[in-house]
């Protein structure tokens, strides 16, 4: 056991975090990847979740993530996920720092990332953010917009697009949430039928609805509050 692991277990927050992680995992299939949303928590809490078995952590701000990544540099098998809205002026840093980017939400950003990946020679796995329920506060492609942009996306040979991501509007019932998640799963299947065979990942569901998302076919859930009690 490393010194960091030993310190994490002795931390007063460790057992509570470990218990919450166990509870989440017991409610979803083993095949669903748990991304612990660490954007508002500390390196100490991340280390506790790491010792409890989590290896995937989600951040929303490039600079905040960099500080934590430097603090936890000895944990070399962590996979870092960019889950927040990606600003154009932060794209280069995000590509350099993250293993996954969940929030590729428009063609112009995809084109920029394609150029930057070619320059940096580093290719994170990318998810296309889609918006299949009306929500003016969320970004992402509608289904019609995505199909219109597919020919141009297909020309961006540096992009490793492996799936879809969605964030639901607030206030949906469980039945409405399940219906939207199922629409995302069907959209992924339709894309595969058109030759986009690498569209296998579905990043769906957060603290309030991760179990519903898992039932609808999510391969990744993004959970922060239910782990860290933010």
N, C-alpha and C positions, 0 to 999 in steps of 0.2 A: 504493500500500500504506500502510495506517495505521501509526502508531507501535506500536500494540498488536500488529498482525499481524507487524510486523518483529521485535519482541521475542519473540513466540511462536516464530517460525522459528529464532531464535538460541538458544532455550531448549534445554538438553541433553535434555529429555524429548520434544521435538517429533517427531523422526524416528521414535522408537519408537511413539508414539501414532499418527502418520500411517500407519505400516506396518500396525499392528493394525487400524485402521479399513479400510484397503484390503483386508486379508485377509477381514474380516467381509463387506464389501460384495461381494467376489468370490464368496462362497458363498451369497448370497441373491438373489432376483429384484430388479431395479431398482425395482420398484413398492413394495417393503417399506421402510417408514420406520424408520430407525435412531434410537432414543432412547438417547443416551449417559447412563447412570446416574451422575450426578456427585455423589451424596449424601455420599460419603466422600472426595472429592478436593478439590483446591484450585482457586482461580480461575485460576491459571497453567496448570494442566492442562486446564481447560475451554477456555481461550483457545487452547491448542495444538490441541485437537480441533476447535474452531471454524475455525481456519485450515486444518485438514485437510478441511474441508467439512461438518462436522456443524452442524446448526442446532437440533436438538431435544435438550434436556437434562432429565433426570428427577431430582427431589429428593423426599425422604421427610418432611422436617421443615420446617415453614413458616418458623420463625425462621432456621434455617441457610440456607434458600434466599434469604431476604430479604437477608442479608449478601452473598451471592454476586451476587445480582441488582443490588445497589447498586454492587459493585465492577466489574461488567461492563455498567454502564448504557449505555456507548457502543456496545455491540454490539446495536443496536436490532432486528435481525431474528432474534434468538434466540427460540425457542418454548419456554416452560417448562411442564413436565409434573409434576403432583403424582402420584407413584406409590405413596406410602406410605399406611398406614392413616390415615384422616382422623378426628380427634377432633372431637366436636361443638363444643367451645370454640375450635377453630381454623378452623372452616368459613368464617367471614366473612373472615378473613385470606387463606385459600386461594383463595377466589373472587376476591378483589381482586388477588392476586399471580400466579395461574397461568392459562395459556391452555387447558390441558387438566387435568382431574381424572380419573384412571383408577380411583379406589377408592371409588366410590359403592356401598356394600355393604349397605345396609339401608333400609327404607322410611322410618323416622323421620329418617334423615340426608337422604334425598331431599326429604322435606317441609320440613326446615329449610333446605336449600339453595334450594328453590323460593322460600321467603319472603325469604331474603337476596338472591337474585339480583333479585327484584322491588324491593328497597330500594336495592341498589347500582347497578342498571342496567348490570351487567356480567355477561355470560353465557359462562363457559368451556364448552368442549366436554366432555361427560361420558360416561364409560363405566361400565356396570354391572358390578361385580365378581361373578363367578359361581364357584361351587365345585362342580365336577362329579366330583371324586374325594374320597373321605373323608379329611379332615384336620382334626383338632380345633384345630390351631394357626393355621388360616387362617380369615378371615372371608369373607363373600360369600353370595349366594343359591344354594341348590340349585335345580335345574330346577323342582321342584314349588313351592318357595317363591316363585320368580320369577313363575310363572304365576298363583299365588294373589294376588300383589301387583300384577299388571299393571293391573287396573281402577283402583286407587288411583294408580299411577304415571301413568296416562293423564290424570288430572285435574290434574297439576302442569305447568301450561302454560308456566312460565318455564324449565323444564329443557330444555337442548339435548342430548338423549341420542342419541349417534351410534354406539354400539358396545358391545362386551363386553370385559372383561379377566379373565384368570385367572392364578393362580399355582399351579404343580403341587406336590404333596407331595414330600418328599425320598424318594429311593430307588427311583423308578420306572425300569424298563428303557426303552430307546428305543422299543420296540414299545408299551409301556403309555403312555408319554408321547404318542406319536403318536395313539393311540386317544382319549385325553382331549382333545387339541387338536381332533381331528376332531369330537368331540361338541360342543365349543363352536361350531365352524363350523356344524354342523347346527342347533344351537339358534338361532343368529343367523338362519339361513335360515327357520326356523319362525316366528320373531318377525316377519320381513318379510312372510311369508305371512299374518300376522294383522293387517297394516296398519302395523307399525312399520318403515316403509320407510327411515328414516334409520339403522337399525342396519346400518352398512356396515363399521365399523372393528373389527378384532380385535387387541387388544393381548395377545400371547402369546409366551412364550419369553424366556429370560434367557441368561446367559453359557454355561450348560451345555447348553442345549437349543434355542437360537434357530434353528438350521438345521432341526431337526425341526418346530418351530412354523411356520417359513416354508413348509415342504413341505405342512403341513396347512391353510394358508390365512391365516396371520397377515398383517395389514397393517402392524403395528408390532411391533418387538422391543425389549426393554429390556436393554441390555448395559452392564455396568459393569466387572467384573473383567477381561474380555477386552480392554478398551480401556485402562484405567488401571492394571491389575495391582495392585489394591488389596490 
